[in-house]
């Protein structure tokens, strides 16, 4: 069975490299799943989760903020402006950051991106712990 060679890199550091069965990420056009033999793709990533299911059966999760996804000849490159593995994110700190943003009950226009990033980080961290996030209005 063919496999993907995957590289997940942020501007400041490499995060993960290895073989995978599938990679799932969110682009400006929606969620995309990549398996071996996928046609070439160059896509713009939006803030959100990346999931990598390795050939060894491990699931690698990360949250990315901006960047690109490139697929060619079973080589998948995820090049993010910033990224964190979900296992690196502290749930309590991520929740506190989101709470600070939402503290006044209204998110001002300039904080909308910060709110989305905080929600993405919290969701990824909770998924790593096997928990789900309850949306607040």
C-alpha positions in Angstrom: 0.0 0.0 0.0 1.3 3.4 -0.9 1.9 6.0 1.8 2.4 9.7 2.1 5.6 11.4 3.1 4.4 14.3 5.3 6.2 17.4 6.6 4.6 19.8 9.0 6.6 23.0 9.4 6.0 26.4 11.1 8.0 29.4 10.2 10.0 29.1 13.4 10.5 25.3 13.5 9.7 21.9 12.1 6.9 20.1 14.0 6.6 16.6 12.5 7.9 14.5 9.7 7.0 11.0 8.8 4.8 8.5 6.8 1.0 8.7 6.9 -2.1 7.1 5.5 -4.1 10.3 5.5 -3.8 14.0 6.1 -6.8 16.2 6.8 -6.6 20.0 6.8 -8.9 23.0 6.4 -8.4 25.3 3.3 -10.2 28.4 2.2 -12.4 26.1 0.1 -13.2 23.7 3.0 -11.8 20.6 4.5 -9.5 18.4 2.4 -8.4 14.9 2.9 -5.2 13.6 1.2 -4.4 10.0 0.7 -1.7 8.3 -1.4 -2.1 8.9 -5.1 -3.9 12.3 -4.6 -3.6 14.7 -7.5 -1.3 17.7 -7.1 -2.7 20.4 -5.0 -1.6 23.8 -3.7 -4.0 25.3 -1.2 -4.2 28.2 1.2 -4.8 27.1 4.8 -7.1 28.8 7.2 -6.8 28.8 11.0 -7.8 25.4 12.2 -6.8 21.8 12.8 -4.6 19.5 10.9 -4.9 15.7 11.4 -2.3 13.2 10.4 -3.0 9.5 10.7 0.4 7.8 10.6 1.2 4.4 9.0 1.9 3.1 12.5 -1.7 3.9 13.6 -0.8 7.1 15.6 -2.9 10.2 15.2 -0.9 13.5 15.1 -3.0 16.6 15.7 -1.9 20.2 15.3 -3.5 23.7 15.0 -2.2 26.0 12.3 -2.7 29.7 11.7 -2.3 30.5 8.0 0.0 28.9 5.5 -0.1 26.5 2.6 -0.6 22.9 1.9 1.2 21.3 -1.1 0.7 17.8 -2.5 2.8 16.3 -5.2 3.8 12.6 -5.8 2.7 11.5 -2.4 4.7 14.3 -0.7 2.6 16.5 1.5 4.1 19.7 2.8 2.2 21.8 5.4 3.9 25.1 5.7 2.2 27.2 8.4 2.8 30.8 9.5 2.5 29.5 13.1 1.6 26.0 14.3 1.5 23.9 17.5 1.1 20.2 18.1 -2.1 19.7 20.1 -0.1 17.9 22.7 1.9 21.1 23.3 -1.2 23.2 24.1 -2.2 23.6 27.8 -6.0 23.3 28.0 -6.3 25.6 31.0 -4.1 28.3 29.5 -6.0 28.1 26.2 -9.4 28.4 28.0 -8.1 31.4 30.0 -7.0 33.1 26.8 -10.4 32.6 25.2 -12.2 33.7 28.4 -10.1 37.0 28.4 -11.1 37.7 24.8 -14.8 37.0 25.6 -14.8 38.7 29.1 -16.8 41.8 28.1 -19.5 39.7 26.3 -18.7 41.3 23.0 -15.8 40.6 20.6 -14.7 43.7 18.9 -13.8 43.5 15.3 -10.1 43.5 15.9 -10.3 40.6 18.3 -12.3 38.3 16.0 -9.1 36.7 14.6 -7.8 36.3 18.1 -11.1 34.7 19.2 -10.9 32.2 16.2 -7.3 31.4 17.0 -8.1 30.9 20.7 -11.0 28.6 19.9 -8.8 26.6 17.4 -6.1 26.1 20.1 -8.6 25.1 22.7 -10.4 22.7 20.5 -7.1 21.0 19.4 -5.8 20.7 23.0 -9.1 19.2 24.2 -9.1 16.8 21.3 -5.7 15.6 22.4 -7.1 14.9 25.8 -10.2 13.2 24.4 -12.5 16.0 25.4 -14.9 18.1 23.4 -15.4 21.8 23.6 -18.8 23.3 24.4 -19.4 26.5 22.4 -20.3 29.6 24.3 -22.3 32.3 22.7 
